[in-house]
Amino acid sequence: METKGIQQFMNSYSVKMIIVSGLAILLLIPSFLIQELIQERIALSEKVKNELYAQWGGKQVVAGPVLNVPFAVTEAGQTNQGTSERYGVAHFLPESLKINGELFPETRKRGIYKVVVYEGKLKLKGSFAQPDVSQLEIQNARYNWEGAYFTMGISDMRGIKNLPELIVNGQKCTVDPGVADTDLFQSGITVKADSIDLQQTLNFEIDLVLNGSEDLSVEALGKTSEVTMKSGWAQPSFTGGFLPENRNVTASGFTADWRVTHLNRNFPQQWVDKKYNTHEAKLGVELLITIDHYQKSMRSVKYAILFIALNFIIFIFIEIKSKTRIHPFQYSLVAFALLMFYALLTSIGEQIGFNWAYLISAVAVTTLISWYAFPILRDKRMVGWVTLLQTGLYLFLFTILQLQDYALLAGSIGLFVILVIIMRASQQIKWYSEG
């Protein structure tokens, strides 16, 4: 009698639900392993991208030109004993700056990974007002006008594909690699201004041809800066501290125009040394490739507990209604089939994209679970309910993954509706009929 009582206790639905609940929680461990797998694939993708970018040219940021004038000033010592010389550089920004840029994109592949690179052609024109050193408020400074120079910031020098010439008031000036000081830019080019009369308005222009990857940005350093960019790429993302005043994006490409004045920035037209950082005046465009299957796969695997729990609940309901006994091991196999969906989704998505991978994986797993449930339940109607549940869940998840701004709202409402359905179904169960 004691053995029979123990057996009845172990076969009771209350114990079954406790075992199945513990099993569902335990099966969350494989879902975390799948998340780690996706993270590894994302890291590998970024590594391949960076290798391709290093060979072609990285994200390019172009800034300038800036007129720089070295100076020296004699200062009294701290203890009033003797004097010391302090050296610095005064920086003068353009009065006006116009930049016309055109990007010629190209898709490169390595294995299953794709990146977008470009050749960018930039034409910069503008003018400098006569430098007014009185606004720098440096007493007794001696300016070395013969040692003045222009600098332009270029973030990745490997991408320069032409021999640029800075033309100032019709005079061609030789360009040297590197920046003479790192107050404003860490890398770029320098043009000596020793043969140019700086005591007048300076009109300049320069053409640049650059190889780069994904993003091309410029810094709006003019008192008035006007920037125009265009390309045949149909998926741009406008970046930086300023959005375009006008933009037109079509299937054949985009055009965008910016206009920025000195009042839109937090630094003046002239200062000395490293007093200000010009990077906040950056604006530009990023050429996007819609490869979001990793992000969507990561989002989808976070719903694994929902899929496992709902499947276990529906199988328990079917078990109680039909008096069919389902072993915990069979629950485990169903859960592992559900987890295989995410592995299939990630691996197939790398090859053919997320949407088709989702369809193939969902159909495969739904078919597998329905096929497995049929000899256990021996009821086509019950198997039909299992198939309908799987189909509804995968449609619900796909809808959430496609939404951006309303994903949380749709998910919350969907989960509430699912809870209502489960609560209503539980009312039809005679929970103590076994006793």
C-alpha positions in Angstrom: 0.0 0.0 0.0 2.8 2.4 0.8 4.5 1.8 -2.6 1.2 2.4 -4.3 0.7 5.6 -2.4 4.1 6.8 -3.4 3.5 6.0 -7.0 0.1 7.8 -7.0 1.9 10.8 -5.4 4.6 10.8 -8.1 2.0 10.5 -10.8 -0.1 13.3 -9.5 -0.4 16.4 -11.7 0.7 18.6 -8.9 4.1 16.8 -8.7 4.2 16.7 -12.5 3.8 20.5 -12.7 6.5 21.0 -10.1 8.9 18.7 -12.1 8.0 20.3 -15.4 8.5 23.9 -13.9 11.9 22.9 -12.6 12.7 21.4 -16.0 11.7 24.6 -17.7 14.0 26.7 -15.5 16.8 24.2 -16.0 16.5 24.4 -19.7 17.2 28.2 -19.6 20.9 27.2 -19.3 21.0 26.2 -23.0 19.3 29.5 -24.0 22.1 31.4 -22.3 24.7 29.3 -24.2 22.9 30.2 -27.4 23.2 33.9 -26.5 26.9 33.4 -25.9 27.1 31.8 -29.3 25.4 34.8 -30.9 27.8 37.1 -29.1 30.8 35.2 -30.4 29.4 35.4 -34.0 28.9 39.2 -33.5 32.5 39.5 -32.3 33.8 37.5 -35.2 31.8 39.7 -37.6 33.3 42.8 -36.1 36.8 41.4 -36.3 36.4 40.6 -40.0 35.0 44.1 -40.6 37.9 45.7 -38.9 40.4 43.7 -40.9 38.7 44.7 -44.2 38.6 48.4 -43.0 42.3 48.3 -42.1 43.2 47.2 -45.7 41.0 49.7 -47.4 40.7 52.7 -45.0 38.7 53.3 -41.8 36.0 55.8 -41.0 37.1 59.2 -42.3 36.8 62.5 -40.5 38.1 65.6 -42.4 38.5 68.9 -40.6 40.0 72.2 -41.6 41.9 73.9 -43.0 43.0 75.9 -39.9 45.6 78.7 -40.0 48.2 78.3 -37.2 50.6 81.0 -36.1 53.4 80.2 -33.5 54.1 82.8 -30.9 56.4 83.4 -27.9 55.7 85.5 -24.9 58.1 86.5 -22.1 56.6 85.8 -18.6 57.9 86.7 -15.2 59.1 83.9 -13.0 57.0 82.6 -10.1 59.3 84.1 -7.5 60.0 87.3 -9.4 63.5 86.2 -10.1 64.2 86.4 -13.8 61.8 85.6 -16.7 60.9 82.7 -18.8 59.8 82.1 -22.4 56.4 80.5 -23.1 55.8 79.2 -26.6 52.4 78.4 -28.1 50.3 78.3 -31.2 47.4 80.6 -32.1 44.7 78.9 -34.2 42.4 80.8 -36.6 39.4 79.2 -38.2 38.0 80.0 -41.7 35.5 82.8 -42.1 33.6 80.7 -44.6 33.8 77.1 -45.5 32.0 75.2 -48.3 32.4 71.4 -48.7 31.0 69.4 -51.6 31.3 65.7 -51.2 30.4 62.7 -53.3 30.7 59.1 -52.2 31.1 56.1 -54.5 30.3 53.0 -52.4 31.3 49.5 -52.9 30.4 46.3 -51.1 33.2 44.0 -50.1 32.8 40.4 -48.9 35.0 38.0 -46.9 33.3 34.6 -46.4 29.8 35.2 -45.3 30.5 38.8 -44.0 29.8 42.0 -46.0 31.0 45.5 -45.4 30.6 48.7 -47.3 33.6 50.8 -48.3 33.7 54.0 -50.4 35.8 56.4 -52.4 35.0 59.9 -51.3 35.7 63.0 -53.4 35.7 66.2 -51.4 36.1 69.8 -52.7 36.7 72.3 -49.9 36.5 76.1 -50.6 36.4 79.1 -48.4 38.2 82.1 -47.0 40.1 83.3 -43.9 39.7 86.9 -42.7 42.9 88.7 -41.8 44.0 87.2 -38.5 43.1 89.5 -35.6 45.6 88.7 -32.8 44.1 91.4 -30.5 41.2 89.1 -29.7 43.6 86.5 -28.2 44.3 88.7 -25.3 48.0 87.7 -24.9 50.1 90.5 -23.6 53.5 91.1 -25.3 53.3 88.1 -27.6 55.7 87.9 -30.5 54.0 86.2 -33.5 56.1 84.3 -36.0 54.3 85.0 -39.2 57.0 83.5 -41.3 56.5 80.2 -39.4 52.7 80.1 -39.9 51.2 77.0 -41.4 47.8 75.5 -42.4 46.7 72.1 -41.0 43.9 69.8 -42.0 42.8 66.9 -40.0 42.3 63.5 -41.8 41.6 60.6 -39.4 43.0 57.8 -41.6 45.9 58.9 -43.7 46.1 55.5 -45.4 42.9 56.4 -47.3 44.4 59.4 -49.2 44.4 58.5 -52.9 45.4 61.8 -54.6 48.2 64.3 -54.2 46.2 67.2 -52.8 47.3 70.8 -53.3 46.1 73.7 -51.2 45.5 76.8 -53.4 45.6 80.1 -51.5 44.8 83.2 -53.4 45.7 81.4 -56.6 49.0 80.2 -55.3 49.6 76.4 -55.1 51.2 75.3 -51.8 53.0 72.0 -51.2 51.3 69.6 -48.8 53.4 67.8 -46.2 52.2 64.6 -44.4 51.5 64.8 -40.7 50.3 67.8 -38.5 52.8 70.3 -37.1 51.0 70.3 -33.8 48.4 68.1 -32.2 46.4 70.8 -30.5 43.4 70.2 -32.8 44.1 67.1 -34.9 46.0 63.9 -34.2 46.7 63.1 -37.9 46.4 65.0 -41.2 48.4 67.3 -43.5 50.4 70.5 -43.1 51.0 73.3 -45.5 53.6 76.0 -44.8 52.5 79.5 -45.4 55.9 81.2 -45.4 55.4 82.6 -49.0 51.8 83.8 -48.4 50.9 87.3 -47.3 48.8 86.7 -44.3 47.8 90.3 -43.7 44.9 90.1 -46.1 41.8 88.0 -46.8 42.9 84.4 -47.9 40.8 82.5 -50.3 41.5 78.8 -50.5 40.5 75.6 -52.1 41.6 71.9 -52.0 40.5 68.7 -53.5 40.7 65.4 -51.6 40.1 61.8 -52.8 39.8 59.4 -49.8 39.2 55.7 -49.4 37.1 55.0 -46.3 34.6 52.6 -44.7 31.1 53.1 -43.6 31.2 56.7 -42.4 32.4 60.0 -43.8 32.3 63.1 -41.6 33.6 66.6 -41.7 33.9 69.3 -39.1 32.0 72.6 -39.5 34.8 74.9 -38.6 33.8 77.9 -40.7 32.1 80.9 -39.2 29.6 79.9 -41.8 29.8 76.3 -43.0 27.9 74.9 -45.9 28.2 71.1 -46.6 26.7 69.1 -49.4 27.0 65.3 -49.7 25.5 62.9 -52.2 25.9 59.3 -53.2 24.2 56.4 -55.0 23.7 54.5 -51.7 20.1 54.2 -50.7 20.5 53.5 -47.0 22.2 56.5 -45.4 22.2 57.4 -41.7 23.1 61.0 -40.9 25.4 61.3 -38.0 27.2 63.9 -35.8 26.0 66.9 -34.0 23.9 68.4 -36.8 21.2 67.0 -39.0 20.8 68.1 -42.6 18.6 71.1 -43.4 17.5 69.4 -46.6 17.8 65.7 -47.5 16.4 63.5 -50.2 16.7 59.7 -50.0 15.4 57.6 -52.8 16.1 54.1 -54.1 18.8 55.5 -56.4 20.7 57.4 -53.7 20.6 60.4 -51.5 21.6 64.1 -51.3 21.9 66.1 -48.1 22.7 69.8 -47.3 23.9 71.2 -43.9 24.3 74.8 -42.9 26.1 75.6 -39.6 27.2 78.9 -38.1 29.7 79.7 -35.4 26.7 80.4 -33.0 25.8 76.7 -33.3 29.2 75.7 -31.8 30.7 76.0 -28.3 34.1 77.4 -29.5 35.2 80.8 -31.1 37.0 81.5 -34.3 40.4 81.8 -32.7 42.2 80.6 -29.6 45.6 79.4 -28.4 46.9 75.9 -27.8 44.5 73.1 -26.7 41.9 75.3 -25.2 38.9 73.9 -27.3 38.0 70.7 -28.9 36.4 70.9 -32.4 35.1 67.4 -32.6 31.6 68.5 -31.4 31.2 70.2 -34.7 31.3 67.0 -36.6 28.6 66.0 -39.1 28.4 63.4 -41.8 26.8 60.3 -43.2 27.0 56.6 -42.5 26.4 54.1 -45.3 24.4 51.3 -43.7 24.1 47.6 -44.6 21.0 46.1 -43.3 22.6 43.1 -41.5 20.6 43.0 -38.3 20.0 39.2 -38.0 22.4 38.9 -35.1 20.5 41.6 -33.1 17.2 40.1 -34.0 18.4 36.6 -33.1 19.6 37.9 -29.8 16.2 39.5 -29.1 14.3 36.4 -30.1 16.3 34.1 -27.8 15.2 36.2 -24.9 11.7 34.8 -25.4 12.9 31.2 -25.0 11.4 30.9 -21.5 8.0 32.1 -22.9 8.0 29.5 -25.6 9.1 26.7 -23.3 6.6 27.7 -20.6 3.6 28.0 -22.9 4.4 24.7 -24.6 4.6 22.9 -21.2 1.4 24.5 -20.1 -0.5 23.4 -23.2 0.9 19.9 -22.9 -0.2 19.7 -19.3 -3.7 20.9 -20.2 -3.8 18.3 -22.9 -2.5 15.6 -20.5 -5.2 16.4 -18.0 -8.1 16.6 -20.5 -7.2 13.5 -22.5 -5.8 11.4 -19.6 -2.7 10.8 -21.7 0.5 10.5 -19.7 3.5 12.4 -21.0 6.9 11.7 -19.5 9.1 14.5 -18.3 11.8 13.3 -20.7 9.3 13.9 -23.6 8.8 17.5 -22.2 12.6 17.9 -22.4 12.8 16.8 -26.0 10.1 19.3 -27.0 12.0 22.0 -25.1 15.3 21.1 -26.9 13.4 21.3 -30.2 12.3 24.8 -29.3 15.9 25.8 -28.4 17.1 24.4 -31.8 15.0 27.1 -33.4 17.4 29.8 -32.2 20.5 27.9 -33.3 18.9 27.3 -36.8 17.8 31.0 -36.9 21.4 32.3 -36.2 23.2 29.9 -38.5 20.8 30.1 -41.5 20.4 33.9 -41.0 24.1 34.3 -41.7 23.6 32.8 -45.1 20.2 34.1 -46.4 19.1 36.9 -44.1 16.8 37.0 -41.1 13.3 36.8 -42.5 13.8 33.7 -44.7 15.8 32.1 -41.9 13.0 32.8 -39.4 10.4 31.2 -41.8 12.5 28.1 -42.4 13.4 27.6 -38.8 9.8 28.2 -37.5 8.3 25.7 -40.1 11.0 23.1 -39.3 10.5 23.3 -35.5 6.7 23.4 -35.7 6.7 20.4 -38.0 9.1 18.5 -35.8 7.0 19.1 -32.6 3.7 18.3 -34.3 5.2 15.1 -35.7 6.6 14.1 -32.3 3.3 14.9 -30.5 1.1 12.8 -32.8 2.1 9.3 -31.6 2.0 10.6 -28.0 -1.4 12.2 -28.0 -3.0 10.0 -30.7 -5.5 12.7 -31.4 -5.4 14.8 -34.5 -7.4 17.5 -32.9 -5.0 17.9 -30.0 -2.0 17.8 -32.4 -3.8 20.6 -34.4 -4.0 22.7 -31.2 -0.2 22.1 -30.7 0.5 23.2 -34.2 -1.7 26.2 -33.9 0.0 27.2 -30.7 3.5 27.0 -32.3 2.3 29.0 -35.4 0.7 31.7 -33.3 3.8 32.1 -31.0 6.2 32.4 -33.9 4.0 34.9 -35.7 3.7 36.9 -32.4 7.5 36.9 -32.0 8.1 37.8 -35.6 5.8 40.8 -35.3 7.6 42.0 -32.2 11.0 41.7 -33.8 9.9 43.7 -36.8 8.6 46.6 -34.7 11.0 49.2 -33.3 9.2 52.0 -31.6 6.2 49.9 -30.6 7.9 46.5 -29.7 7.4 46.9 -26.0 3.8 48.0 -26.4 2.9 45.1 -28.8 4.8 42.6 -26.6 3.0 43.7 -23.4 -0.4 43.5 -25.0 0.4 40.2 -26.6 1.5 38.7 -23.3 -1.6 40.0 -21.6 -3.8 38.3 -24.2 -1.9 35.1 -23.9 -2.3 35.2 -20.1 -6.1 35.7 -20.5 -6.3 32.7 -22.8 -4.4 30.5 -20.4 -6.5 31.6 -17.4 -9.7 30.9 -19.4 -8.4 27.5 -20.4 -7.5 26.7 -16.8 -11.1 27.3 -15.8 -12.1 24.3 -17.9 -9.8 21.9 -16.1 -11.0 19.8 -13.2 -7.9 20.0 -11.2 -8.9 17.6 -8.5 -10.8 15.1 -10.6 -7.9 12.6 -10.0 -8.5 12.4 -6.3 
